[in-house]
Amino acid sequence: MSDKLKSLLNNSKHIIALTGAGVSTLSGIRDFRGKNGLYKDFDADKIFDKRYFFQNPEYYYTQTKDFIYGLDRYKPNIIHKTLAKLEKKNIIRAVITQNIDMLHTKAGSRNVIEIHGSPEVHYCTDCQRKYSFGEIVPIVENNKVPHCDKCNGLIKPDIVFFGEMLNEKTLSNAYAELEKADLMLVLGSSLVVTPVAYFPKTVIKNGGKVIIVNDMPTPLDELAELRFNDLQGFIREII
């Protein structure tokens, strides 16, 4: 571990992590914009479009049958597990994630802010009745579109689709952590999706510092105190 990295970690009192799809590729989950990303096989803008979902919900559930409703077969990797361990030691105070794969929670992290929502919860778009991920998976596996057993309304995952606002409480929780953070670890994020792309700047504006770890360049690399390419190598350094 370099002296500068050691100094940043040892002298910071409120460290938070911001994680993107690159973190979960180590678990076998494909990212969206990478070399072998899902954007090459799917029209993700269409899959996660709110208007199109209500026009043709079958398209969403068919296209996501494997990479969302098959998430139970994926396990947390060294990054998820290390962040959870560091949280237990009060070194990492929060994880803000762009991911919807629930792996941070599976790894044991408690203060996880899922900025884009999570399929862990589904809800009826008419009566708002909630359903668990486990209740919806068998329906999707049987190639059916889930409908509410109370009012027959269409069921939607609690994932933020294009055309939807981020959850106000979730966003408020994220900004509360950004304001307290004196060090942010950006792990596996391309930092191109707003408003998450602005989060590191918020930390810096408040006097904090940012470390970026990603295998591809990001628009904020020049603002980082330290920049690494290898996620696994970085995590092994800070264990």
PEBELBEL-V641451 format. One record per residue. N is the residue number from 0. SS is DSSP state (2 for helix, 1 for strand, 0 for the rest). OMEGA is omega in whole degrees, -180 to 180 (none if undefined). Layout:
n,ss,omega
N,SS,OMEGA
N,SS,OMEGA
This chain:
n,ss,omega
0,0,-180
1,0,180
2,2,-178
3,2,178
4,2,179
5,2,-180
6,2,180
7,2,-179
8,2,-176
9,2,-175
10,2,179
11,0,-177
12,0,-180
13,0,-179
14,1,175
15,1,178
16,1,172
17,1,-175
18,1,178
19,0,-173
20,2,-180
21,2,179
22,2,-174
23,2,177
24,2,178
25,2,175
26,2,180
27,0,179
28,0,-179
29,0,175
30,0,-178
31,0,-170
32,0,-178
33,0,-177
34,0,179
35,0,-174
36,0,-179
37,2,180
38,2,180
39,2,-178
40,0,-175
41,0,171
42,0,-174
43,2,179
44,2,180
45,2,-179
46,2,-175
47,0,177
48,1,-175
49,2,-178
50,2,-178
51,2,178
52,2,-179
53,2,177
54,2,-175
55,0,-178
56,2,180
57,2,-180
58,2,179
59,2,-174
60,2,177
61,2,-176
62,2,-177
63,0,-177
64,0,-177
65,0,-169
66,0,170
67,0,-175
68,0,171
69,0,-175
70,2,-178
71,2,-179
72,2,-180
73,0,-177
74,0,176
75,0,179
76,0,-175
77,2,-180
78,2,178
79,2,-176
80,2,-180
81,2,178
82,2,178
83,2,179
84,2,-180
85,2,176
86,2,179
87,2,179
88,0,-179
89,0,176
90,0,172
91,1,-177
92,1,-179
93,1,173
94,1,172
95,1,-176
96,1,173
97,0,-173
98,0,-180
99,0,-174
100,0,175
101,0,-174
102,2,177
103,2,179
104,2,178
105,2,-179
106,2,178
107,0,176
108,0,-177
109,0,-179
110,0,-179
111,1,178
112,1,-177
113,1,-169
114,0,179
115,0,178
116,1,-176
117,1,175
118,1,178
119,1,178
120,1,171
121,1,-180
122,1,176
123,1,-178
124,0,177
125,0,-175
126,0,177
127,0,177
128,0,-176
129,1,178
130,1,179
131,1,176
132,2,-179
133,2,178
134,2,-175
135,2,-175
136,2,-178
137,2,180
138,2,-180
139,2,179
140,2,177
141,0,175
142,0,178
143,0,175
144,0,-178
145,0,174
146,1,-177
147,0,179
148,0,178
149,0,-176
150,0,-180
151,0,177
152,0,179
153,1,179
154,1,-179
155,1,175
156,1,178
157,1,176
158,1,179
159,0,179
160,0,172
161,1,-177
162,0,178
163,0,175
164,0,173
165,0,178
166,0,-174
167,2,-180
168,2,179
169,2,-180
170,2,178
171,2,178
172,2,179
173,2,-179
174,2,176
175,2,178
176,2,179
177,2,-179
178,2,-179
179,2,-172
180,0,170
181,0,173
182,1,176
183,1,173
184,1,177
185,1,-173
186,1,173
187,0,178
188,0,178
189,0,179
190,0,177
191,0,-179
192,0,179
193,0,2
194,0,-177
195,2,-180
196,2,-180
197,2,-174
198,2,179
199,2,178
200,2,178
201,2,178
202,2,-179
203,2,179
204,2,-180
205,0,176
206,0,-180
207,0,-180
208,1,-175
209,1,171
210,1,-179
211,1,177
212,1,-179
213,0,-177
214,0,176
215,0,180
216,0,174
217,0,180
218,0,-175
219,0,-177
220,2,-177
221,2,-179
222,2,-175
223,0,174
224,0,177
225,1,-179
226,1,179
227,1,178
228,0,-171
229,0,-179
230,2,-178
231,2,179
232,2,179
233,2,-178
234,2,179
235,2,178
236,2,-173
237,2,180
238,0,none
